[in-house]
Amino acid sequence: MKNILFLIALGFCITISAQNLPKGFVYLSDIDASIQKELRYLGNNNFIGKPIDGYINNCVIVSKETAKALKKVQTILNKKGLSLKIFDAYRPQQAVNHFVKWAKVLNDTLMKQQYYPKVPKSQLFNLGYIASKSGHTRGSTTDLTIIDIKTGKELDMGSPFDFFGIESHPFYKNITQKRKENRMLLRKVMLDNGFKPYDHEWWHFTLKNEPFPKTYFNFPIQ
């Protein structure tokens, strides 16, 4: 048991003691273990600055169809010396509820300068950055980027993951040509393999024919 806890602390996904997932869901590592991950809501490096409810283990969970599509993307990127890196995938409803509860506490602005420097916290609902429902909770939406396999570094996309602002819009113009190319590389490979993009976030993609289009799940990530 101590060894398992130690491995979890190091960021490994311990599937030997993992939960039984609902039918139609898989651990992404069981489909393609080469896809990198950094679940931001498992730790403090996110727009709230604290671990989020429902994130217990460093495992990426998605619908089976999404996992297969991501594997195709990964195969294409690997040939270029690149890899996907997942920031978030399936997100339990309890995590969304955590976001909503946090957004209502207007004086909790711990991470404002890093994630929403130009947006008043009081406007996060009205501007669509926080909502009571999320496509992630249906299991076929992913937040991701591309890394260079040799260096392990993320390609420069011109804005950080989860940055609230127009700078994160996929076609934002006030960035370098190289950053635009990096964004379009990610966008094209995802669209070519069955995903649809989101107009306000360069990192956000949903499987076009998602298997649970009207179901919002709430099992934890463990």
LOMIGU-950671 format. One record per atom (N, C-alpha, C): residue in one letter; y negated, x negated, z negated. Coordinates in steps of 0.02 Angstrom, whole numbers, padded with zeros to 5 digits, always signed. Each point is the difference from the previous one (the first is absolute). Example, Ala and Ser with C-alpha at 12.3 -4.5 7.8 and 13.67 -1.06 7.14 Angstrom:
a+00284-00660-00390 a-00059+00045+00000 a-00060-00045+00000 s-00053+00018+00036 s-00059-00042-00003 s-00055+00039-00037 
***
This chain:
m+00060-00041+00000 m-00060+00041+00000 m-00063-00043+00000 k+00000-00055-00040 k-00057-00045-00002 k-00013-00030+00069 n+00054-00018+00036 n-00008-00028+00067 n-00032+00049+00048 i+00020+00064-00005 i-00029+00052+00042 i-00074+00008-00014 l-00019+00002-00063 l-00070+00007-00019 l-00041-00060+00025 f+00030-00059-00003 f-00035-00061+00023 f-00013+00004+00075 l+00050+00022+00038 l-00008+00006+00073 l-00052+00052+00018 i-00001+00056-00037 i-00051+00051+00013 i-00069-00028-00012 a-00007-00040-00053 a-00065-00030-00016 a-00023-00047+00056 l+00047-00030+00034 l-00017-00045+00055 l-00013+00038+00065 g+00008+00065+00000 g-00016+00039+00058 g+00059+00019+00045 f+00060-00011-00024 f+00059+00017+00040 f+00017+00074-00008 c+00027+00030+00052 c+00024+00069-00002 c+00073+00000-00021 i+00015+00026-00059 i+00067-00003-00026 i+00037+00064+00019 t+00033-00001+00057 t+00032+00061+00025 t+00066+00015-00035 i+00028-00048-00037 i+00064+00014-00033 i-00008+00052-00055 s-00061+00008-00027 s-00010+00050-00051 s-00050+00053+00024 a-00009+00004+00066 a-00050+00045+00028 a+00023+00072-00004 q-00048+00044+00008 q+00013+00071-00003 q+00037+00023+00063 n+00028+00059-00005 n+00027+00033+00059 n-00058+00035+00034 l-00016-00023+00060 l-00057+00028+00036 l+00017+00069+00029 p-00049+00043+00009 p+00012+00064+00034 p+00028-00012+00070 k+00039+00046+00024 k+00029-00006+00066 k-00055-00010+00052 g+00010-00050+00043 g-00049-00014+00052 g-00047-00057-00016 f+00004-00026-00062 f-00041-00057-00021 f+00043-00063-00007 v-00031-00057+00012 v+00035-00064-00008 v-00047-00052-00030 y+00030-00052-00027 y-00038-00060-00016 y-00009-00040+00064 l-00062-00017+00016 l-00013-00035+00063 l+00038-00065+00004 s+00009-00034-00056 s+00036-00064-00001 s+00073+00008+00022 d+00028+00060-00007 d+00069+00011+00023 d+00004+00006+00076 i-00056+00014+00032 i-00003+00006+00073 i-00026-00065+00031 d-00050-00030-00030 d-00026-00064+00024 d-00031-00038-00059 a+00038-00048-00026 a-00021-00038-00059 a-00053-00051+00016 s-00015-00011+00065 s-00050-00051+00018 s-00072+00025-00005 i-00008+00065-00003 i-00068+00028-00004 i-00029-00015-00070 q-00059-00031+00000 q-00031-00020-00063 q-00032+00060-00035 k-00012-00008-00065 k-00030+00055-00038 k-00044-00027-00056 e-00051+00038-00015 e-00043-00012-00058 e-00026+00068-00023 l+00039+00035-00039 l-00018+00067-00021 l-00061-00004-00047 r-00058+00014+00027 r-00062-00008-00038 r-00004+00046-00061 y+00031+00058+00005 y-00006+00047-00056 y+00049-00014-00056 l+00042-00051+00008 l+00045-00022-00053 l-00036-00043-00051 g-00055-00032+00022 g-00038-00045-00044 g-00072+00019-00008 n-00043-00050-00011 n-00071+00013-00013 n-00045-00010+00061 n+00027-00027+00054 n-00041-00015+00059 n-00005+00061+00045 n-00038+00049-00023 n-00011+00062+00038 n-00067+00030-00021 f-00021+00054+00032 f-00067+00026-00011 f-00011+00029-00070 i+00054+00013-00037 i-00007+00022-00070 i+00000-00060-00047 g+00040-00051+00017 g+00003-00060-00041 g+00054+00002-00053 k+00047+00048+00007 k+00055+00007-00048 k+00062+00023+00038 p+00060-00011-00029 p+00061+00027+00032 p-00004+00077+00004 i+00027+00027+00053 i-00005+00072+00013 i+00065+00035-00019 d-00008+00060-00027 d+00057+00040-00021 d+00052+00007+00056 g+00063-00009-00017 g+00055+00010+00048 g+00023-00064+00033 y-00038-00055-00007 y+00020-00064+00029 y+00033-00042-00054 i+00066-00007+00003 i+00038-00033-00053 i+00031-00065+00025 n+00018-00004+00064 n+00035-00058+00026 n-00030-00019+00068 n+00007-00063+00019 n-00029-00026+00062 n+00046+00016+00059 c+00009+00065+00013 c+00042+00023+00054 c-00039+00044+00047 v+00011-00009+00065 v-00031+00043+00050 v+00050+00055+00018 i-00019+00062-00010 i+00042+00058+00015 i-00033+00039+00056 v+00038+00019+00050 v-00025+00040+00056 v+00056+00045+00025 s-00019+00047+00044 s+00052+00039+00033 s+00041-00045+00044 k+00063+00019+00012 k+00044-00042+00040 k-00027-00012+00070 e-00030+00053+00030 e-00029-00007+00067 e-00058-00050+00001 t-00040+00001-00052 t-00055-00047-00005 t+00025-00072-00006 a+00051-00009-00040 a+00029-00067-00009 a+00026-00028+00066 k+00033+00042+00039 k+00027-00023+00065 k-00057-00018+00048 a-00054+00038-00002 a-00057-00015+00044 a-00035-00064-00022 l-00006-00011-00065 l-00030-00061-00025 l+00042-00061+00019 k+00066+00008-00001 k+00044-00054+00020 k-00014-00021+00073 k-00011+00050+00044 k-00016-00015+00070 k-00065-00039+00005 v-00050+00021-00039 v-00065-00036-00001 v+00010-00071-00023 q+00039-00009-00053 q+00012-00066-00028 q+00034-00046+00051 t+00047+00026+00037 t+00035-00040+00050 t-00048-00026+00053 i-00046+00042+00021 i-00051-00020+00049 i-00046-00054-00029 l-00023+00010-00061 l-00046-00047-00031 l+00034-00067-00014 n+00063+00002-00021 n+00036-00062-00015 n+00002-00047+00059 k+00004+00027+00060 k+00001-00041+00061 k-00066-00037+00011 k-00052+00024-00033 k-00066-00032+00004 k-00014-00044-00061 g+00050-00008-00043 g-00010-00038-00062 g-00038+00038-00052 l+00003+00067+00004 l-00038+00043-00045 l+00047+00047-00038 s-00027+00033-00051 s+00040+00047-00039 s-00045+00055-00027 l+00030+00059-00010 l-00035+00053-00035 l-00005-00017-00074 k-00051+00026-00032 k-00007-00003-00073 k-00022+00069-00024 i+00040+00030-00044 i-00013+00068-00023 i-00039-00001-00065 f-00055+00039-00001 f-00039+00009-00062 f+00021+00063-00037 d+00019+00051+00038 d+00021+00063-00031 d+00039+00040+00052 a+00047+00040-00023 a+00039+00042+00045 a+00008+00068-00033 y+00062+00020-00017 y+00008+00061-00038 y-00040-00006-00065 r-00038+00053-00016 r-00042+00002-00060 r+00014+00065-00038 p+00026-00004-00061 p+00015+00062-00036 p-00062+00041-00016 q+00007+00065-00006 q-00056+00044-00014 q-00034-00019-00066 q+00038-00025-00047 q-00030-00021-00064 q-00052-00055+00009 a+00011-00042+00051 a-00049-00053+00015 a-00064+00030+00029 v+00008+00050+00045 v-00057+00034+00028 v-00039+00035-00056 n+00036+00031-00047 n-00033+00032-00057 n-00039-00051-00041 h+00027-00060-00006 h-00034-00054-00036 h-00066-00016+00035 f+00001-00005+00066 f-00062-00013+00038 f-00052+00054-00013 v+00022+00063+00001 v-00046+00056-00009 v-00031-00001-00070 k+00042-00012-00050 k-00024-00003-00069 k-00051-00056-00008 w+00015-00059+00029 w-00046-00057-00004 w-00066+00015+00034 a+00002+00032+00058 a-00061+00014+00038 a-00049+00045-00037 k+00025+00039-00047 k-00042+00046-00039 k-00034-00035-00058 v+00022-00060-00017 v-00032-00038-00054 v-00051-00047+00032 l-00061+00024+00006 l-00050-00034+00041 l-00023-00068-00027 n+00009-00011-00065 n-00022-00065-00028 n+00054-00054+00003 d+00059+00017+00026 d+00053-00050+00009 d-00007-00031+00069 t-00039-00054+00004 t-00014-00032+00065 t+00019-00074-00002 l+00055-00015-00031 l+00023-00069-00009 l+00003-00039+00064 m+00025+00032+00054 m+00011-00035+00063 m-00049+00019+00055 k-00056+00029-00019 k-00049+00025+00049 k-00023-00055+00049 q-00020-00058-00025 q-00027-00051+00043 q+00049-00025+00051 q+00063+00002-00016 q+00052-00025+00046 q+00023+00053+00050 y+00002+00064-00021 y+00032+00050+00042 y-00046+00056+00026 y-00056+00014-00035 y-00044+00052+00025 y-00073-00014-00020 p-00026-00059+00019 p-00067-00021-00021 p-00056+00045+00025 k+00009+00032+00057 k-00054+00040+00029 k+00010+00075-00008 v+00055+00019-00032 v+00016+00071-00006 v-00005+00022-00073 p-00043+00049-00016 p-00003+00025-00069 p+00067+00031-00019 k+00024-00014-00059 k+00065+00027-00020 k+00000+00076+00000 s-00057+00030-00012 s-00006+00072-00001 s+00013+00031+00069 q-00002-00042+00053 q+00009+00025+00068 q+00069-00013+00029 l+00045-00030-00039 l+00066-00018+00026 l+00040+00060+00025 f-00006+00058-00034 f+00034+00060+00022 f-00032+00026+00065 n-00067+00008-00002 n-00035+00029+00057 n+00009-00040+00064 l+00005-00065-00007 l+00006-00044+00058 l+00073-00010+00022 g+00047+00028-00038 g+00070-00001+00021 g+00040-00061-00022 y-00029-00041-00044 y+00037-00059-00022 y+00053+00017-00052 i-00012+00053-00038 i+00048+00024-00049 i+00014+00073+00014 a+00064+00020-00002 a+00019+00069+00012 a+00059+00019-00044 s+00011+00064-00010 s+00053+00023-00044 s+00069-00003+00033 k+00002-00010+00066 k+00062-00008+00037 k-00005-00061+00045 s+00056-00033+00011 s+00001-00060+00042 s+00060+00002+00046 g-00010-00021+00063 g+00056-00005+00046 g+00053-00049-00024 h-00020-00049-00040 h+00047-00049-00027 h+00056+00035-00040 t-00017+00055-00032 t+00048+00034-00044 t+00055+00035+00040 r-00009+00006+00065 r+00052+00028+00043 r+00050-00053+00023 g-00015-00063-00013 g+00049-00053+00011 g-00001-00035+00068 s-00046+00018+00044 s+00000-00031+00067 s-00066-00032+00019 t-00042-00012-00050 t-00064-00034+00011 t+00002-00068-00033 t-00027-00050+00034 t-00001-00068-00027 t-00069-00031+00006 d-00018-00040-00048 d-00060-00042+00002 d+00024-00072+00008 l-00023-00033+00052 l+00028-00066+00014 l-00047-00045+00039 t+00020-00062+00005 t-00037-00049+00040 t+00050-00047+00032 i-00026-00054+00030 i+00043-00050+00032 i-00013-00068-00032 i+00052-00039-00011 i-00008-00067-00026 i+00029-00051+00048 d-00024-00061-00005 d+00028-00057+00036 d+00059-00025-00041 i+00059-00002+00031 i+00060-00018-00038 i-00003-00072-00026 k-00027-00046+00039 k-00002-00070-00020 k-00046-00011-00061 t-00057+00032+00000 t-00049-00011-00054 t+00006+00052-00056 g+00028+00058+00018 g+00003+00054-00049 g-00065+00036-00009 k-00050-00019+00039 k-00067+00030-00007 k-00007+00062+00044 e-00039+00047-00026 e-00014+00061+00038 e-00049-00017+00056 l+00009+00034+00058 l-00049-00006+00053 l-00065+00031-00024 d-00056-00029+00020 d-00066+00024-00021 d-00016+00064+00037 m-00004+00056-00037 m-00013+00065+00030 m-00073+00021-00009 g-00041-00040-00032 g-00071+00016-00005 g-00019+00041-00061 s+00049+00028-00035 s-00013+00034-00063 s+00066+00001-00039 p-00003+00001-00066 p+00061+00001-00040 p+00035+00067+00003 f+00064+00001-00016 f+00037+00062-00009 f-00033+00042-00054 d-00006+00065+00013 d-00027+00049-00047 d-00075-00007-00011 f-00035-00034+00045 f-00073-00004-00006 f-00030+00066+00024 f-00040+00032-00044 f-00030+00065+00016 f-00066-00012+00036 g-00001+00010+00066 g-00061-00010+00038 g+00014-00001+00074 i-00054+00005+00040 i+00009+00002+00073 i+00028-00066+00026 e-00006-00053-00039 e+00028-00064+00021 e+00075+00003+00011 s+00033+00050-00031 s+00073+00006+00007 s+00021+00045+00058 h-00049+00032+00033 h+00018+00041+00058 h+00029-00046+00054 p+00054+00020+00033 p+00034-00043+00048 p-00044-00030+00054 f-00050+00038+00023 f-00042-00023+00055 f-00070-00021-00023 y-00006-00018-00063 y-00063-00025-00026 y-00022-00061+00041 k-00062+00001+00022 k-00023-00049+00050 k-00028-00065-00031 n-00025+00003-00061 n-00036-00057-00027 n+00047-00051-00033 i+00052-00019+00037 i+00045-00053-00021 i+00012-00046+00059 t+00031-00057-00012 t+00010-00049+00054 t+00052+00026+00050 q+00000-00030+00058 q+00047+00018+00052 q+00072-00011-00023 k+00012-00054-00037 k+00067-00015-00024 k+00025+00054-00048 r-00044+00023-00044 r+00019+00053-00046 r+00016+00065+00037 k-00040+00014+00052 k+00014+00059+00041 k+00068-00006+00033 e+00016-00059+00026 e+00064-00012+00032 e+00058+00009-00049 n-00010-00024-00061 n+00052+00007-00051 n+00013+00074-00016 r-00054+00038-00006 r+00008+00071-00013 r+00036+00035+00057 m-00018-00018+00061 m+00031+00033+00057 m+00072-00021+00010 l+00017-00061-00020 l+00070-00022+00002 l+00042+00044-00046 l-00023+00011-00060 l+00035+00042-00047 l+00004+00072+00026 r-00056+00025+00023 r-00003+00069+00024 r+00047+00012+00059 k+00000-00046+00048 k+00041+00008+00060 k+00075-00001-00016 v+00021-00049-00041 v+00071-00005-00014 v+00024+00060-00040 m-00042+00028-00042 m+00019+00059-00038 m+00003+00062+00045 l-00051+00009+00042 l-00001+00057+00045 l+00058-00002+00050 d+00016-00060+00023 d+00055-00008+00049 d+00068+00017-00030 n+00003+00003-00066 n+00065+00011-00033 n+00001+00064-00041 g-00040+00049+00022 g+00006+00067-00028 g-00045+00019-00057 f-00051-00040-00014 f-00046+00016-00054 f-00067+00025+00027 k-00035+00039-00040 k-00067+00021+00017 k-00049-00029-00052 p-00060-00020+00022 p-00047-00032-00045 p-00044+00050-00037 y-00040-00027-00045 y-00049+00040-00038 y-00069-00026+00018 d-00047+00044+00013 d-00065-00019+00027 d-00043-00043-00047 h+00014+00002-00065 h-00045-00033-00048 h+00030-00062-00033 e+00063-00016+00016 e+00032-00057-00033 e+00043-00038+00050 w-00017-00062+00012 w+00037-00039+00050 w+00073-00012-00020 w+00016+00005-00064 w+00067-00016-00027 w+00047+00060-00004 h-00023+00060+00013 h+00036+00062-00016 h+00033+00030+00062 f+00066+00010-00004 f+00037+00029+00057 f+00054+00048-00026 t+00009+00054+00039 t+00050+00051-00018 t+00048+00010+00059 l+00064+00005-00014 l+00050+00012+00052 l-00016+00067+00033 k-00003+00001+00066 k-00020+00060+00037 k+00046+00059-00015 n+00065-00012+00003 n+00048+00054-00013 n+00029-00007-00070 e-00043+00003-00050 e+00023-00011-00069 e+00048+00056-00020 p+00053-00017-00037 p+00052+00048-00016 p-00018+00051-00054 f-00052-00016-00041 f-00018+00045-00054 f-00075+00018+00004 p-00021+00033+00054 p-00071+00010+00012 p-00036+00045-00050 k+00038+00039-00039 k-00032+00046-00047 k+00025-00008-00071 t+00036-00054-00013 t+00030-00010-00067 t-00033-00060-00034 y-00023+00011-00061 y-00032-00053-00039 y+00045-00017-00060 f+00025-00061-00001 f+00050-00021-00049 f-00033-00032-00061 n+00038-00002-00055 n-00029-00028-00061 n+00049-00044-00038 f+00051-00026+00033 f+00046-00046-00036 f-00034-00068-00004 p+00011-00038-00053 p-00033-00065-00010 p+00028-00053+00047 i-00037-00054+00005 i+00022-00058+00040 i+00033-00049-00048 q+00067-00001+00002 q+00037-00044-00046 q+00068-00018+00029 
***
